[in-house]
Amino acid sequence: MERLVIEGGRSLRGEVLISGAKNAALPILCASLLTAERLRLSNVPHLRDVTTTLQLLARMGTQVVVEEGECVSLRAAEIAEPAAPYDLVKTMRASILVLGPLLARFGRARVSLPGGCAIGLRPVDQHIKGLEAMGATIRIDNGDLVAEVPRLRGARVVMDMVTVTGTENLLMAATLADGTTVLENAAREPEVVDLANCLIAMGAHIRGAGTDTITVDGVDRLHGGEHRIMADRIESGTYLAAVAATGGEVTLRKTCPDSLDAVIDKLREAGAHVSVDGDSVHLTMDRRPSAVSARTLPHPAFPTDMQAQLMALDCIADGTATITETIFENRFMHVQELRRLGADIEVRGNTAIVRGVARLNGANVMATDLRASASLVIAGLCAQGETRIDRIYHLDRGYERIEEKLSRLGARISRTRSPT
């Protein structure tokens, strides 16, 4: 296995070019299953989860061509078997996103129950509830979801909880359903809007994306098209948090400032100077950050995917902060690893009390999930001495060339082989 080795205690300065959003790319790649024509996507990030999704689509029979300039061309003209096997699904929960498109276009699907980060239960009951309301018959057979329907029909679906992947799955399925589908209590995340924009470019009739009620008038078929994946707001927030924690100055290029309001507000509260110019964000931090409290909630509130990164900043901040996690019940696994670096954190239920310390010290730590990995990188950049982060395959699922980008900002960070 590989590890990251960080020599901390240096401020960061320079520019970062933000990659395409993983959480937008994965459902949009799956949307290629809705048409027999070619879908060409640009700004596709080179990440482990993207590679796994492309392998899954190719296994089904999709023609996949990876082009220069972070472009991918997909054509699902001949799908041999509408199935997602366990060997590809086990590492990535987003694989459930093939269920809706396969069922909508082919009337049947077999998808292994997904894996991914061990940060919570992540039930798929809302996916099943919505598809059953649209006429599908779904059962579990040997760990697989097996779904069948002559043709999906429009329905009113009121989701019991806000779920991003659930909204995306039902949104894709509804595009080819007979009649009108109304999704209530829908996720409002920018990635849902990006998926809707891609589907509209393919001929879908969608209204209300970005609100809590999405209306879809089903069509007989979708055609091919072209779409550019939005910039990754979580990657953007991670680099902003890193510079706010270490001190320094950074400019993010080709990002999406409109999707970063909640994160930018917290960083300003911590003492950072942040300005926006078009698709660029500039941050300057010239002092020790102030402690910032946060509560994770669905968009447009503070995102759960930035909770661990903000906690890393709070570890060396002036004062005490409370961070409350309301989305996932097991998303404080990074706390114990941050303590190994000298952080003072107390967990009470779904709230972490973070008392800022004057300094962190380098140590051996282990990544437990994707965003926990990012928090350990930020903490390692702040710590005095050497920090070694193991199990960074989690990091590679969601951050493109993170050590290269940080090195350009002046970080001393390298990727090495872990001792066996």
N, C-alpha and C positions, 0 to 999 in steps of 0.2 A: 504494500500500500504506500501511498504518497502522503507527505505531510508538508505543512508550511512552517518555515522558520522565520521568525520576525525579531529583529533587533529594534526595540522600541525607543521611545523618548525623542522622536524627531517630529517637527512640524511638517505639514504637507503643503505644497504649493504647485500650481500648474493647472492644466486643463484635462478634462476627461470627456471622451466621446461616448455617449450613452448608447447602449445596444438596444435592439428590439426587445419587447416585453415577453418574457417566458409565459406569463399567465394570459397573454393575448394570443401568442403564437400557437399554443397547444390546441385550444378549441378551434381556431381558424384552420389549422392543418386538418383536423377531423372533419371540418365542413366540406372538404374536398370530396368526401364520400357521398355528398348530396347530389352530385352531378356526374354525368359521363364525360363531360367536356373538361378542358384543361383549366386549372386554376393556378395562376402565377403569383407568388408572394415575394415581396421584397422586405428588406430589413429583418430577416429571420436570424435570430441569435444562434450562435454555435454553442449549444449546451447539451448536456447529457440527456435531459428529458426530451429535448427536440429530436435528438438522434434516435432515442427509443421510440418516439411517436412515428418517425419516418420509417423505422424498421417494422413497426406494427402495421402501418399502412401498406408497405411493400409486401409483407407476408400475406396480406389479404388479396393482393393482386394489383394494387395501385402502381402506376408507373411514376417513379420518383426520380427527378433529375435535379441535382444540386448544381446550381450555376455560380458563376463568379459574382462578386459583389453582394454576398449574403442573400441570394435569390434562390428560390426553390419552385420548381414546376411540378404539379401533380395532376395525374389523370386517372380517375377511377372508372375507366370504361368497362373493365371486365374484372369483377370481384369474384374470385373463385369460391370463397367461403366467408360469409359475414360473421366472423368470429374473432375474438381477441383472446389468445391463449395465456395461461398463467405465467409462462416463462418470460413474457414481455411485460405483462401487467403488474407483476408482483412488486416492482420497484417504483411504480408511478401511479398515484391515485387518479391522475387526469385521464388515464386510459378509459375511464367510465364514459368519457365524452364521445366515444364512438357508438354508444348504445342508441342514442336518439337518431343520428343520421342513418345508421344501418336499418333500424326499424322503419323509419319513414320511407326510405327508398326501396328496400327489398322486402319489407314485411316480416322479417325475422332477424334475430341476432342472438349470438351467444357470447357473453362477455364475462370473463373471470372477475370475481370481486377484487377491487383494486388494492394496491399497497401504497407506498410513499413514506413520508415522514411519520414517525410515531409520536405525534403531538396531540392526538385526540381520536375520538371514535369515528368522526367523519361519516356518518351514516348516509346511505344512498336511498333512504326511504322516501324522500321528497321527489327524487327522480322517478321512482317506481309509482308513487301516488299519481304524479302528473301523467305519466304514460298510460297508466290504467284508466285514468279519467278520459283519455283520448282513445280508448277502446282496446288497448293492448292487453294480452294475457301474459303474465310474467310469473315465473317460478324459479326456485333455486335448485340446481341439480349439480351435486358434487362440487360445490363452491363456485358454480357459474350461474350468472343470471341468464335465463333462457326466455326470450320474448318473442311473441308472434302476434300478428294482426293482419287482416286482409288489406285494410288501409286505415291509417290514423284519421280520426275525425276531430274537428275543432271542439274545444271545450273551455269552460271557465275553470281555472286552476288557482286555488288560493293556497299558497305555500305556508306551512306551519311555522317556518323559520326562514330567515333570509339566507339563501345558499347560492353562491356564485356558480359553481359547476352545475347545480340543479337548474338554475335559470338558463344557463347556456345550453344544456342538454335539451330542455323542453323548447327553448327558442328554435334550435335547429330542427327538432322534430316537427314543430308546428308549421315550418315553411312549406312542407309538402302534404300537410293534412287537408282533409276535405272540410272546408268551412273556416270559420274564424275561431282563433284561440286567444283567450285573455289570461295573461299571467299576472296574478296579483301578489303583493308582497315580494315582488321581484328584486333581485340584486341590482344596485345602481352603479356598480363599479365601472370605471372607464374601460376595462377590458371587455365587459359585456357590450358596451357601446361600440367598441372596435369590431367585435364579432358581428353585431347587427349591421354595421356599415359594410363589412365584407359580404354578408348575405344579401344586402340590398343591391350591391354591385353585381351579384349573381342572379338578380331578378326577383328576390323575395320582397314581399309587401309587409313592412314592419313599421309600427308607430310606437313611440313612447320609450324607446331605449334610453336609459339614463334616469328614468323615473321608476316608481314602484309599481307601475302598471304598464305592461307591454302588450300590445295588440298585434296579432299576426293574422293576415288573411292568406290562407294557404293557396298555393299555385300548383299546377299539374307537373311542372318541371322547373328546375333551375338550370341556368347556363354557366359556362365558364366565365372567367373574368380575371382582373388584376387587383391587387390590394397591397398596401404597404402597412406592415405591422407597426403599431404605435411604440413609442419609446417606453422603456421600462421605468416606471415611477418608483419601484422598490429599489432597483439598482441606484437610481438617482438619489433617493433618500439615504441610502447606505453611505454613499460617498460624501454627501453633505454632513451626515452625522459623524463620519470619521474625521473630517477636517474640523468640525465644531469641537470634537473631543480632544484632538491633538493640538489644535491651534494652527493657524496658517491661512491660506487663501486658495480658493479653487473656483474654476468656471466650468460648469457642465455645458456641453454642446449637444444639440439635437435631442433635447429632452422634452418633457411635456409639463411645463410649469402649472397649467391649469389643474392638473391632477395631484399637485403636491401641496395644496393649501394647508391641510392639517399638519403636515410634517414641517413645513416652513414656519408656521405659527409657533410650533414648539421650539424650534431652533432659535427663532428670534427671542422667545421667552428665556432661553438659556443664555442669551447675550450675543448671539451671532448677528452680523449685519448681512442681510440678504436682499439682493435686487434681482429683478427679472427683466430681460430684454428679448422679446420674441421667443425663440425656442431655447434660450440660454438662461442659466441661473448662476449668479455670482454670490459666493459666500466668503466673508472674512471673519476670522475669530482671533482676537488679540488679547484674550484674558482667559482665566479659568472659568469654565461654564458654571452657570447657576443651576441648581437642581430643578428639574422639571417633572411634574406629575402628569400622568396620562391614563386614560381609560380607553381600551380598544372597543370599537364598535364598527358596524358596517359603514361603508362609504356613504356620505363624505366625511365621516368622523375619522379619528386617528386609526390607521390600519394595523391589524394584528401582525402583519408581515414586517412592521417596523418596531414592534414592541421590544424585541431583544436588543436591537441596535441602540434605541433610546436608553435602555437600561445600562448598556455599556458606558454611554456618556455620563449617566447619573453616577456611575461608580466612582468617578474622579471629580464630580461636581462639588460646588460649595453649597452645603445644605443637605436636606433630606427630602426625598421624593417618594411618592407612592405610585405604583404602576399596577393597574387592575386589568386582568385579562378576562374578557367576557365571551370570546369566540370559541377558543379551544380549552379544554379542561386540563391539558397536560403540556402546556407551553411554557413552563418554567424550568425545563431540564438544563438550561444553560446556567442557572443560578449556581449550582454546585461547582461548575467549572470556573465561573467568574470568581467564586470564593477562593479557589486555588491560586488566583492571581493577587489575592489580598482584598477583594471587595467585601464590603460589610452589607449583607443583604439578609433580610428576614422575610420568610414567606408565611403568610397567614391566609389560608384558603386560596382564593384566586387573586390575592393582592400581595405584591412584593414591596417591602419597605426598604429603600436603598439609602443608606447613609454615606454620603461622599467621603472619600479618603484622600489624603494629600498625594498619595502615589500608589500605583500598582507595581508589582514585581513579577518579572517573567517566570514562567513555570511550564511544565508539560500539561497540556489540556487535551480534551477529546471532544470533537464535534458530535452533537446528538441529532441535529436536524439542520435543514438548510439555513434558516435565519439565525439559529443559535451559532452556526459556523461564522456568520457575518459579525455577530456580537463579539466572538472571541478574537476575530481579526482586529476589530476596533480596539478592544481592550489590550491586545498585544501591541498595537501601535502606540498606545499610551504608556505601557509598562516600561519600567527600567530593566534592562537586561534582555535576555533571550527568551522568547516564548515559542514553544513547538506545539503545533496544532495537528493532531492526528484525525484520521477518518474524514479527510477533506473531500471525499467523493460526494458528500452532501453539498458542499459548496459548489462543485462543478455542475450540479443540477440546475443552478439558478444564476450564476455569475460567470460572465464570459471574460476569460483572461484576467482575473482580478489581480493576480500578483504583478502582471505586466503593467496594468493601469496604475496600481499603487506605486510601483517602482518609478514610473514617470513623474509621479508627484513628489518623489524624494524619499519614499519609504525604503527601508532595508528589509526586503522580504524575498524569500526564495522558496522554490519547491524542490523537495528532496525525497528520496526513498526512506520510508520508515524502516528501522531495524527489524529484522524478522525474529 
